[in-house]
């Protein structure tokens, strides 16, 4: 039962952070391009690459860290469904180029961020 509580706490914090980042970027840049969702998805991709790399390398750590950070926090923080909805709204409103750029940009940048996160995790682990 404890692992569910740990996932829930991580998810709560991740969701609050997602809301904060999204609100901040929307207030600065508007809603035409979904920068908040893009930022959350790419930073979440980086974090999951780095954190999981570190947690896998450190077998002495409690499994609770996996429940808290990648499953709970990052799971609550990343916003794939919001990404899909933002893309649909752009497409439906006739902004086909924005929709296409959002899909390609998010997938490519997300992949690069996971890769960079893994490299960062490995660098941290080797020091």
C-alpha positions in Angstrom: 0.0 0.0 0.0 2.9 2.3 0.7 4.0 2.3 -3.0 0.6 3.6 -4.0 0.9 6.5 -1.6 4.4 7.3 -2.9 3.2 7.3 -6.5 0.3 9.5 -5.5 2.6 12.0 -3.7 4.9 12.1 -6.7 2.0 12.5 -9.1 0.5 15.3 -7.1 3.8 17.3 -7.1 4.3 16.5 -10.8 0.8 17.7 -11.7 1.2 20.9 -9.8 4.5 21.5 -11.6 2.9 20.8 -14.9 0.2 23.3 -14.2 2.7 25.9 -13.0 5.0 25.6 -16.1 2.0 25.5 -18.5 0.4 28.6 -16.9 3.7 30.5 -16.8 4.5 29.9 -20.5 1.0 30.5 -21.7 0.9 33.8 -19.8 4.2 34.8 -21.5 3.6 33.5 -25.1 -0.1 33.0 -25.5 -2.0 29.9 -26.7 -1.5 29.7 -30.4 1.6 27.5 -30.0 1.3 25.2 -27.0 4.7 26.1 -25.5 3.8 25.0 -22.0 2.9 21.4 -23.1 6.0 21.3 -25.3 8.3 22.4 -22.5 6.7 19.9 -20.0 7.1 17.0 -22.5 10.7 17.8 -23.4 11.9 18.5 -19.8 10.0 15.4 -18.7 11.7 13.4 -21.4 15.1 14.6 -20.2 14.2 13.9 -16.6 13.0 10.4 -17.2 16.2 9.6 -19.2 18.5 10.9 -16.5 16.6 9.7 -13.4 16.0 6.1 -14.7 19.6 5.8 -15.8 20.7 6.8 -12.3 18.2 4.6 -10.5 19.1 1.6 -12.6 22.8 2.1 -11.9 22.3 2.6 -8.1 20.9 -0.8 -7.1 21.5 0.1 -3.5 18.6 2.6 -3.6 15.2 1.7 -2.4 12.6 0.8 -5.1 10.5 3.6 -3.6 12.6 6.1 -5.5 11.3 4.5 -8.7 7.7 4.8 -7.5 8.2 8.4 -6.4 10.1 10.0 -9.3 9.7 8.3 -12.7 6.3 6.8 -12.1 4.8 9.4 -9.7 6.4 12.8 -10.4 7.3 12.4 -14.1 4.1 10.5 -14.8 2.1 13.4 -13.3 4.3 16.0 -14.9 4.4 14.9 -18.5 1.3 15.7 -20.6 1.0 13.4 -23.6 -2.8 13.7 -23.6 -2.6 17.5 -23.4 -0.1 17.4 -26.2 -2.5 15.4 -28.3 -5.4 17.8 -27.5 -3.4 20.9 -28.2 -2.4 19.4 -31.6 -6.0 18.5 -32.4 -7.1 22.1 -31.5 -4.5 23.5 -33.8 -5.4 21.1 -36.6 -9.2 21.7 -36.2 -8.7 25.5 -36.2 -6.9 25.3 -39.6 -3.4 25.8 -38.2 -2.2 22.6 -39.9 1.4 23.7 -40.0 1.4 24.4 -36.2 -0.1 21.0 -35.6 2.5 19.3 -37.7 5.4 21.2 -36.2 4.1 20.4 -32.7 4.0 16.7 -33.4 7.4 16.6 -35.2 9.0 19.0 -32.8 7.7 17.3 -29.6 8.7 13.8 -30.8 12.1 14.8 -32.1 12.9 17.1 -29.1 11.5 14.6 -26.7 13.7 11.8 -28.1 16.8 14.1 -28.0 16.0 15.1 -24.4 15.7 11.4 -23.3 19.1 10.8 -25.0 20.6 13.8 -23.3 19.1 12.8 -20.0 20.6 9.3 -20.3 24.0 10.9 -21.0 23.6 13.2 -18.0 22.6 10.3 -15.8 25.6 8.3 -16.9 27.9 11.3 -16.4 26.5 11.8 -12.9 26.9 8.0 -12.1 30.5 8.0 -13.2 31.6 10.7 -10.8 
